[in-house]
Amino acid sequence: MAEPLPPEVTATLRALLTGPDPVSRALLAQVPHTRVAGRCGCGCATVDLEVDRTVAPAPPHDNPAVEAGYTDPHWAGVIVCTEDGYLSLLEIYSVADEPISTWPDPHFIER
């Protein structure tokens, strides 16, 4: 069952999707209409996303739509994936062995 986006997921998506290009703008507009549809089984903070399809899809683009990283407090990567122009996954992966179980402060995202 889908659940509302936690504030830290919303903040991370907003930080990653801030940009002047049409894809970022369209995906950012989907955030208020997005819910968490699932979580990763490894214990990391990754979430599967589900968007209300009454919202417009993003124009054609590469996947992942966004790829960035963190260096504080962990060395980690983060990606935003889409399906058919809609947000589908916000993934965080660790460069270390331990999964990252909480979203770092979006101010530390390095694009």
N, CA and C atoms as an extended XYZ file, in Angstrom:
333
Properties=species:S:1:pos:R:3:atomname:S:1:resname:S:1:resid:I:1 pbc="F F F"
N         0.835       -1.178        0.000 N   MET     1
C         0.000        0.000        0.000 CA  MET     1
C         0.885        1.248        0.000 C   MET     1
N         0.578        2.196       -0.863 N   ALA     2
C         1.376        3.412       -0.976 CA  ALA     2
C         1.199        4.298        0.250 C   ALA     2
N         2.257        5.016        0.573 N   GLU     3
C         2.245        5.921        1.727 CA  GLU     3
C         2.781        7.286        1.302 C   GLU     3
N         2.460        8.334        2.039 N   PRO     4
C         2.968        9.671        1.691 CA  PRO     4
C         4.502        9.708        1.695 C   PRO     4
N         5.046       10.616        0.894 N   LEU     5
C         6.501       10.796        0.882 CA  LEU     5
C         6.960       11.337        2.225 C   LEU     5
N         7.966       10.727        2.827 N   PRO     6
C         8.542       11.314        4.039 CA  PRO     6
C         9.212       12.653        3.693 C   PRO     6
N         9.266       13.573        4.641 N   PRO     7
C         9.871       14.894        4.363 CA  PRO     7
C        11.289       14.811        3.811 C   PRO     7
N        12.095       13.872        4.289 N   GLU     8
C        13.480       13.785        3.812 CA  GLU     8
C        13.544       13.298        2.366 C   GLU     8
N        12.607       12.481        1.935 N   VAL     9
C        12.550       12.051        0.537 CA  VAL     9
C        12.106       13.225       -0.335 C   VAL     9
N        11.105       13.947        0.111 N   THR    10
C        10.648       15.136       -0.613 CA  THR    10
C        11.783       16.139       -0.770 C   THR    10
N        12.511       16.401        0.305 N   ALA    11
C        13.621       17.367        0.256 CA  ALA    11
C        14.717       16.896       -0.698 C   ALA    11
N        15.009       15.606       -0.690 N   THR    12
C        16.037       15.066       -1.578 CA  THR    12
C        15.602       15.182       -3.033 C   THR    12
N        14.359       14.803       -3.329 N   LEU    13
C        13.859       14.939       -4.700 CA  LEU    13
C        13.900       16.393       -5.151 C   LEU    13
N        13.463       17.308       -4.307 N   ARG    14
C        13.465       18.739       -4.673 CA  ARG    14
C        14.891       19.220       -4.957 C   ARG    14
N        15.847       18.806       -4.148 N   ALA    15
C        17.242       19.214       -4.361 CA  ALA    15
C        17.794       18.634       -5.669 C   ALA    15
N        17.450       17.392       -5.959 N   LEU    16
C        17.962       16.743       -7.163 CA  LEU    16
C        17.299       17.253       -8.438 C   LEU    16
N        16.055       17.676       -8.341 N   LEU    17
C        15.299       18.052       -9.529 CA  LEU    17
C        15.231       19.556       -9.765 C   LEU    17
N        15.971       20.326       -8.995 N   THR    18
C        16.013       21.757       -9.207 CA  THR    18
C        16.904       22.041      -10.405 C   THR    18
N        16.327       22.592      -11.417 N   GLY    19
C        17.082       22.914      -12.622 CA  GLY    19
C        16.171       23.527      -13.653 C   GLY    19
N        16.759       24.223      -14.622 N   PRO    20
C        15.959       24.945      -15.599 CA  PRO    20
C        15.456       24.091      -16.770 C   PRO    20
N        15.966       22.874      -16.901 N   ASP    21
C        15.605       22.071      -18.063 CA  ASP    21
C        14.173       21.534      -17.949 C   ASP    21
N        13.526       21.236      -19.061 N   PRO    22
C        12.126       20.801      -19.058 CA  PRO    22
C        11.896       19.473      -18.312 C   PRO    22
N        12.866       18.581      -18.361 N   VAL    23
C        12.704       17.290      -17.670 CA  VAL    23
C        12.683       17.512      -16.162 C   VAL    23
N        13.655       18.259      -15.648 N   SER    24
C        13.692       18.535      -14.202 CA  SER    24
C        12.424       19.238      -13.748 C   SER    24
N        11.985       20.237      -14.510 N   ARG    25
C        10.766       20.966      -14.136 CA  ARG    25
C         9.547       20.048      -14.095 C   ARG    25
N         9.415       19.170      -15.090 N   ALA    26
C         8.264       18.257      -15.141 CA  ALA    26
C         8.306       17.253      -13.997 C   ALA    26
N         9.499       16.716      -13.707 N   LEU    27
C         9.612       15.744      -12.615 CA  LEU    27
C         9.393       16.418      -11.266 C   LEU    27
N         9.885       17.632      -11.114 N   LEU    28
C         9.667       18.372       -9.871 CA  LEU    28
C         8.173       18.627       -9.652 C   LEU    28
N         7.455       18.900      -10.713 N   ALA    29
C         6.012       19.125      -10.606 CA  ALA    29
C         5.266       17.860      -10.173 C   ALA    29
N         5.881       16.701      -10.364 N   GLN    30
C         5.254       15.433       -9.959 CA  GLN    30
C         5.398       15.155       -8.462 C   GLN    30
N         6.377       15.765       -7.819 N   VAL    31
C         6.677       15.446       -6.413 CA  VAL    31
C         5.443       15.547       -5.507 C   VAL    31
N         4.623       16.603       -5.577 N   PRO    32
C         3.462       16.666       -4.688 CA  PRO    32
C         2.426       15.565       -4.952 C   PRO    32
N         2.544       14.891       -6.085 N   HIS    33
C         1.594       13.853       -6.475 CA  HIS    33
C         2.214       12.455       -6.387 C   HIS    33
N         3.321       12.352       -5.661 N   THR    34
C         4.085       11.111       -5.574 CA  THR    34
C         3.966       10.499       -4.188 C   THR    34
N         3.917        9.171       -4.175 N   ARG    35
C         3.837        8.414       -2.921 CA  ARG    35
C         4.904        7.328       -2.935 C   ARG    35
N         5.250        6.820       -1.768 N   VAL    36
C         6.167        5.694       -1.646 CA  VAL    36
C         5.367        4.419       -1.888 C   VAL    36
N         5.782        3.641       -2.873 N   ALA    37
C         5.091        2.396       -3.223 CA  ALA    37
C         5.803        1.173       -2.669 C   ALA    37
N         7.056        1.333       -2.236 N   GLY    38
C         7.823        0.217       -1.705 CA  GLY    38
C         9.169        0.685       -1.216 C   GLY    38
N         9.856       -0.218       -0.528 N   ARG    39
C        11.180        0.086        0.022 CA  ARG    39
C        12.133       -1.045       -0.312 C   ARG    39
N        13.399       -0.730       -0.332 N   CYS    40
C        14.428       -1.724       -0.604 CA  CYS    40
C        14.510       -2.707        0.562 C   CYS    40
N        14.763       -3.947        0.262 N   GLY    41
C        14.844       -4.978        1.288 CA  GLY    41
C        16.186       -5.069        1.996 C   GLY    41
N        17.198       -4.317        1.546 N   CYS    42
C        18.529       -4.425        2.161 CA  CYS    42
C        18.685       -3.559        3.402 C   CYS    42
N        17.697       -2.698        3.655 N   GLY    43
C        17.794       -1.807        4.812 CA  GLY    43
C        18.240       -0.404        4.470 C   GLY    43
N        18.505       -0.135        3.183 N   CYS    44
C        18.890        1.221        2.796 CA  CYS    44
C        17.637        2.085        2.684 C   CYS    44
N        17.833        3.360        2.440 N   ALA    45
C        16.729        4.321        2.391 CA  ALA    45
C        16.033        4.385        1.030 C   ALA    45
N        16.468        3.590        0.062 N   THR    46
C        15.881        3.603       -1.282 CA  THR    46
C        14.371        3.378       -1.238 C   THR    46
N        13.651        4.133       -2.088 N   VAL    47
C        12.196        3.987       -2.150 CA  VAL    47
C        11.722        3.856       -3.602 C   VAL    47
N        10.739        2.993       -3.792 N   ASP    48
C        10.015        2.908       -5.055 CA  ASP    48
C         8.941        3.979       -5.012 C   ASP    48
N         8.735        4.657       -6.123 N   LEU    49
C         7.801        5.769       -6.167 CA  LEU    49
C         6.642        5.489       -7.105 C   LEU    49
N         5.515        6.091       -6.775 N   GLU    50
C         4.298        5.958       -7.574 CA  GLU    50
C         3.703        7.360       -7.716 C   GLU    50
N         3.439        7.768       -8.962 N   VAL    51
C         2.927        9.109       -9.238 CA  VAL    51
C         1.497        8.998       -9.759 C   VAL    51
N         0.647        9.894       -9.303 N   ASP    52
C        -0.712       10.013       -9.819 CA  ASP    52
C        -0.605       10.336      -11.311 C   ASP    52
N        -1.104        9.463      -12.150 N   ARG    53
C        -0.933        9.594      -13.597 CA  ARG    53
C        -1.820       10.664      -14.231 C   ARG    53
N        -2.543       11.406      -13.419 N   THR    54
C        -3.280       12.544      -13.982 CA  THR    54
C        -2.347       13.737      -14.176 C   THR    54
N        -1.144       13.661      -13.598 N   VAL    55
C        -0.116       14.688      -13.755 CA  VAL    55
C         0.627       14.403      -15.067 C   VAL    55
N         1.076       15.431      -15.733 N   ALA    56
C         1.777       15.270      -17.009 CA  ALA    56
C         3.106       14.543      -16.836 C   ALA    56
N         3.454       13.660      -17.774 N   PRO    57
C         4.765       13.012      -17.733 CA  PRO    57
C         5.861       13.981      -18.180 C   PRO    57
N         7.076       13.656      -17.837 N   ALA    58
C         8.222       14.438      -18.304 CA  ALA    58
C         8.466       14.136      -19.779 C   ALA    58
N         9.089       15.075      -20.491 N   PRO    59
C         9.453       14.796      -21.885 CA  PRO    59
C        10.459       13.644      -21.942 C   PRO    59
N        10.653       13.053      -23.104 N   PRO    60
C        11.627       11.954      -23.227 CA  PRO    60
C        13.004       12.373      -22.686 C   PRO    60
N        13.638       11.434      -21.988 N   HIS    61
C        14.934       11.710      -21.356 CA  HIS    61
C        15.661       10.404      -21.069 C   HIS    61
N        16.935       10.529      -20.718 N   ASP    62
C        17.730        9.370      -20.337 CA  ASP    62
C        17.310        8.886      -18.953 C   ASP    62
N        17.673        7.637      -18.667 N   ASN    63
C        17.421        7.065      -17.355 CA  ASN    63
C        18.730        6.496      -16.839 C   ASN    63
N        19.204        6.846      -15.666 N   PRO    64
C        18.514        7.654      -14.684 CA  PRO    64
C        18.387        9.107      -15.131 C   PRO    64
N        17.328        9.728      -14.644 N   ALA    65
C        17.076       11.130      -14.977 CA  ALA    65
C        18.072       12.041      -14.281 C   ALA    65
N        18.496       11.657      -13.080 N   VAL    66
C        19.469       12.430      -12.298 CA  VAL    66
C        20.387       11.449      -11.594 C   VAL    66
N        21.653       11.817      -11.546 N   GLU    67
C        22.641       11.045      -10.785 CA  GLU    67
C        23.533       12.041      -10.067 C   GLU    67
N        23.721       11.838       -8.784 N   ALA    68
C        24.529       12.761       -7.977 CA  ALA    68
C        25.194       11.974       -6.858 C   ALA    68
N        25.873       12.680       -5.976 N   GLY    69
C        26.552       12.016       -4.870 CA  GLY    69
C        26.571       12.860       -3.621 C   GLY    69
N        26.940       12.201       -2.541 N   TYR    70
C        27.144       12.834       -1.238 CA  TYR    70
C        28.567       12.530       -0.800 C   TYR    70
N        29.148       13.437       -0.042 N   THR    71
C        30.432       13.137        0.598 CA  THR    71
C        30.341       13.298        2.105 C   THR    71
N        29.223       13.826        2.581 N   ASP    72
C        29.077       14.073        4.012 CA  ASP    72
C        27.655       13.729        4.419 C   ASP    72
N        27.388       12.931        5.370 N   PRO    73
C        28.341       12.290        6.264 CA  PRO    73
C        28.887       10.980        5.718 C   PRO    73
N        28.402       10.533        4.542 N   HIS    74
C        28.863        9.282        3.938 CA  HIS    74
C        29.249        9.541        2.490 C   HIS    74
N        30.097        8.682        1.970 N   TRP    75
C        30.330        8.678        0.535 CA  TRP    75
C        29.218        7.822       -0.051 C   TRP    75
N        28.366        8.429       -0.858 N   ALA    76
C        27.219        7.708       -1.399 CA  ALA    76
C        26.808        8.290       -2.737 C   ALA    76
N        26.087        7.485       -3.491 N   GLY    77
C        25.500        7.942       -4.736 CA  GLY    77
C        23.991        7.930       -4.608 C   GLY    77
N        23.355        8.768       -5.400 N   VAL    78
C        21.902        8.831       -5.392 CA  VAL    78
C        21.432        9.003       -6.834 C   VAL    78
N        20.379        8.262       -7.197 N   ILE    79
C        19.843        8.376       -8.547 CA  ILE    79
C        18.319        8.479       -8.503 C   ILE    79
N        17.802        9.174       -9.486 N   VAL    80
C        16.358        9.273       -9.691 CA  VAL    80
C        16.071        8.571      -11.013 C   VAL    80
N        15.231        7.539      -10.947 N   CYS    81
C        14.831        6.821      -12.152 CA  CYS    81
C        13.376        7.102      -12.452 C   CYS    81
N        13.041        6.951      -13.718 N   THR    82
C        11.669        7.185      -14.162 CA  THR    82
C        11.201        6.018      -15.010 C   THR    82
N         9.892        5.959      -15.177 N   GLU    83
C         9.282        4.990      -16.076 CA  GLU    83
C         8.164        5.709      -16.816 C   GLU    83
N         8.241        5.702      -18.130 N   ASP    84
C         7.242        6.368      -18.967 CA  ASP    84
C         7.065        7.847      -18.614 C   ASP    84
N         8.150        8.503      -18.195 N   GLY    85
C         8.103        9.927      -17.876 CA  GLY    85
C         7.669       10.255      -16.461 C   GLY    85
N         7.514        9.233      -15.618 N   TYR    86
C         7.080        9.437      -14.233 CA  TYR    86
C         8.143        8.949      -13.255 C   TYR    86
N         8.279        9.644      -12.139 N   LEU    87
C         9.195        9.216      -11.087 CA  LEU    87
C         8.880        7.782      -10.693 C   LEU    87
N         9.911        6.940      -10.590 N   SER    88
C         9.674        5.542      -10.218 CA  SER    88
C        10.596        5.047       -9.113 C   SER    88
N        11.749        5.700       -8.910 N   LEU    89
C        12.712        5.208       -7.923 CA  LEU    89
C        13.619        6.339       -7.462 C   LEU    89
N        13.841        6.414       -6.170 N   LEU    90
C        14.874        7.268       -5.591 CA  LEU    90
C        15.797        6.326       -4.851 C   LEU    90
N        16.978        6.136       -5.399 N   GLU    91
C        17.910        5.145       -4.857 CA  GLU    91
C        19.139        5.814       -4.265 C   GLU    91
N        19.546        5.300       -3.124 N   ILE    92
C        20.810        5.719       -2.525 CA  ILE    92
C        21.664        4.469       -2.372 C   ILE    92
N        22.918        4.595       -2.735 N   TYR    93
C        23.813        3.448       -2.600 CA  TYR    93
C        25.105        3.905       -1.940 C   TYR    93
N        25.658        3.003       -1.190 N   SER    94
C        26.849        3.304       -0.404 CA  SER    94
C        28.096        2.845       -1.127 C   SER    94
N        29.152        3.607       -0.965 N   VAL    95
C        30.449        3.198       -1.468 CA  VAL    95
C        31.090        2.227       -0.465 C   VAL    95
N        30.639        2.269        0.773 N   ALA    96
C        31.112        1.364        1.820 CA  ALA    96
C        30.243        0.105        1.827 C   ALA    96
N        30.503       -0.767        2.775 N   ASP    97
C        29.771       -2.026        2.855 CA  ASP    97
C        28.387       -1.888        3.466 C   ASP    97
N        28.208       -0.944        4.363 N   GLU    98
C        26.945       -0.806        5.076 CA  GLU    98
C        25.942        0.023        4.270 C   GLU    98
N        24.690       -0.426        4.215 N   PRO    99
C        23.680        0.393        3.528 CA  PRO    99
C        23.396        1.682        4.299 C   PRO    99
N        23.031        2.714        3.583 N   ILE   100
C        22.686        3.995        4.201 CA  ILE   100
C        21.191        3.964        4.483 C   ILE   100
N        20.833        3.993        5.748 N   SER   101
C        19.446        3.774        6.144 CA  SER   101
C        18.629        5.060        6.316 C   SER   101
N        19.281        6.210        6.261 N   THR   102
C        18.563        7.483        6.340 CA  THR   102
C        19.089        8.406        5.243 C   THR   102
N        18.230        9.325        4.807 N   TRP   103
C        18.645       10.255        3.762 CA  TRP   103
C        19.524       11.348        4.363 C   TRP   103
N        20.727       11.547        3.810 N   PRO   104
C        21.574       12.647        4.278 CA  PRO   104
C        20.933       14.000        3.957 C   PRO   104
N        21.419       15.031        4.578 N   ASP   105
C        20.964       16.389        4.329 CA  ASP   105
C        21.159       16.713        2.841 C   ASP   105
N        20.103       17.133        2.153 N   PRO   106
C        20.232       17.418        0.718 CA  PRO   106
C        21.204       18.553        0.391 C   PRO   106
N        21.580       19.357        1.380 N   HIS   107
C        22.564       20.416        1.135 CA  HIS   107
C        23.941       19.845        0.774 C   HIS   107
N        24.151       18.571        1.079 N   PHE   108
C        25.444       17.943        0.794 CA  PHE   108
C        25.464       17.185       -0.540 C   PHE   108
N        24.400       17.303       -1.322 N   ILE   109
C        24.382       16.666       -2.636 CA  ILE   109
C        25.356       17.398       -3.548 C   ILE   109
N        26.157       16.610       -4.234 N   GLU   110
C        27.112       17.169       -5.209 CA  GLU   110
C        26.719       16.671       -6.579 C   GLU   110
N        26.381       17.616       -7.454 N   ARG   111
C        25.948       17.253       -8.810 CA  ARG   111
C        27.049       17.428       -9.795 C   ARG   111
